[in-house]
């Protein structure tokens, strides 16, 4: 089942902060975050595993709330290079051995000077 | 190390035709997965191959098929093309599996236009 991302789009000025949310109705094992710039391949940002992990990557960090099956991506002091579409991918905690990553529809982030 | 290579980069076909897309994963990667990307729909999972076996499949009609060769290279085939098949098709490779702790390395995709 496709996770729901919010907001669909956000416009920032350089230096501002943003939060992108990803939620699922299914119990999750992991949440992945990717960023895709226009005309380019999606690039891996981070993976969070169940257990309520919080990870950071420079000024981009994320959390995973296992109880709510929600993940949030935090972008602080945004830079022009942060512009792009952010996708969360979720893996259900089905206990099976065939792993499938299901992506949300994406959040378009635009950072202006 | 070379990245994930997809060919061709662009493709124009007409309704009813069939098409084959190719993906060469990063050397040593054994898992290849395919995604369809359309505006507003995000990345829709098509299927995943590992060691020449299809391990998982998304909710696409049987017109969409794929295979993986012994060198891990993968092909995706779409038969009897429809206008709605116009999309960017992305291939991603990973060392072992599509999810869990494995991060995906995406290719730049094949932009398919069906006229």
Interface residues (C-beta under 8 A of the other chain):
Chain A: X2 X29 X30 X32 X34 X40 X41 X42 X43 X44 X47 X49 X87 X89 X91 X98 X99 X100 X101 X102 X103 X104 X105 X106
Chain B: X3 X4 X33 X35 X40 X41 X42 X43 X44 X45 X48 X55 X56 X58 X90 X92 X97 X98 X99 X100 X101 X103 X104 X105 X106 X107 X108 X109
